Amino acid sequence: MKVFLFILTFTLALLFFVRPFLLVGWSMYPTIGPVALAVCDGKNFTVNDIILFRYGNRAIAHRVMAILNDTIICKGDNNPPGMIEIIKDKDVICKIRVIIWGG
């Protein structure tokens, strides 16, 4: 079953120009499991969407809490209150569209 999902994800990527990403971590649990395969594309997002963004030398997938001009405030669903990331629009890699496995 895992092999099928893996092949399906990459087939979608080739057919529809979406990008698959392997997500690892607990910050978005239970929305996204500790190991998940996600498909994302584009940068058209709004408050409450989950985005993938650059933060320091890492890529993080968190929920958009607020958008103020080109500044975006994000937070992991499982992170404690006050533990947020403040990023710029240029740091956004893409919007998470579908969790194929682990969500």
C-alpha positions, 0 to 999 in steps of 0.5 A: 500500500505504501509503495502504491501511495508513493507511486501515485504521489509522483504520478500526480507530480508529473501530471499536474506539476505539483510537488511532493514533500516528506514531512517529519515532526510533531508540530502539526499533530494530529492534523499531520502525523509525525511522518507524512507525505504531502503534495503542494503547489503554488503560493495562493494561500489564506489564513488557516491554510497550511504552508511550507516555508523556509525558516533559517536553514529548515523547511517547516509546514505550519498553519497561517495564523495572520497575514499583514502585507508581506508578513505572515505569522505561522504556528504549528497546531501542536505547538504551545501558545506563543510559539510562532514563526514570523516570516516574509512572503518570499520565504513561502515555498508552497501551499500544502494541498493534500496529505497523501499519507500520515494525515 
